Amino acid sequence: MSLESSRKLQITWDNPKELEVYIGKSQSAAERLSTENRKLRKWHTDFTEKVILPQFLEENRLLRAVAGGGLDSLSSLRSKWDKLELMMESHQLMIKEQVEVDANSPW
């Protein structure tokens, strides 16, 4: 930056007219930035709702399909396993009783 251009950018309290122009330009720039920021925020919100969220929901659906429903299916599987163990114990007890009956039978 040259010395002459830096002098042009100097705003002092001694020149109220230049100060008002500078303040006006600063306010105008702030308003433009604020407007652009609102547009960007709206675009980001729309993008998230239309692209990211549906993609996340689809991935979640696919993961649940592959995983078999996650924790819900795990508790169901645990319950079925417990029932199977109970049936096996009952079956083993029945076989043991049958063996004892056969051992004491005269036949």
CORSUL-V892240 format. One record per residue. N is the residue number from 1. RES is the residue in one small letter. NEAR is the number of other C-alpha atoms within 12 Angstrom. Layout:
n-><N;N>
res-><RES;RES>
near-><NEAR;NEAR>
//
This chain:
n-><1;2;3;4;5;6;7;8;9;10;11;12;13;14;15;16;17;18;19;20;21;22;23;24;25;26;27;28;29;30;31;32;33;34;35;36;37;38;39;40;41;42;43;44;45;46;47;48;49;50;51;52;53;54;55;56;57;58;59;60;61;62;63;64;65;66;67;68;69;70;71;72;73;74;75;76;77;78;79;80;81;82;83;84;85;86;87;88;89;90;91;92;93;94;95;96;97;98;99;100;101;102;103;104;105;106;107>
res-><m;s;l;e;s;s;r;k;l;q;i;t;w;d;n;p;k;e;l;e;v;y;i;g;k;s;q;s;a;a;e;r;l;s;t;e;n;r;k;l;r;k;w;h;t;d;f;t;e;k;v;i;l;p;q;f;l;e;e;n;r;l;l;r;a;v;a;g;g;g;l;d;s;l;s;s;l;r;s;k;w;d;k;l;e;l;m;m;e;s;h;q;l;m;i;k;e;q;v;e;v;d;a;n;s;p;w>
near-><8;8;9;9;9;10;11;13;15;15;17;16;11;10;12;12;13;17;17;16;16;20;16;14;14;14;14;14;14;14;14;14;14;14;14;14;14;14;14;14;14;14;15;15;15;15;15;15;15;14;15;15;15;15;15;15;15;14;15;17;16;15;14;17;13;12;15;17;17;17;12;13;16;15;14;15;16;14;14;14;14;14;14;14;14;14;14;14;14;14;14;14;14;14;14;14;14;14;13;12;13;12;11;10;9;6;6>
//
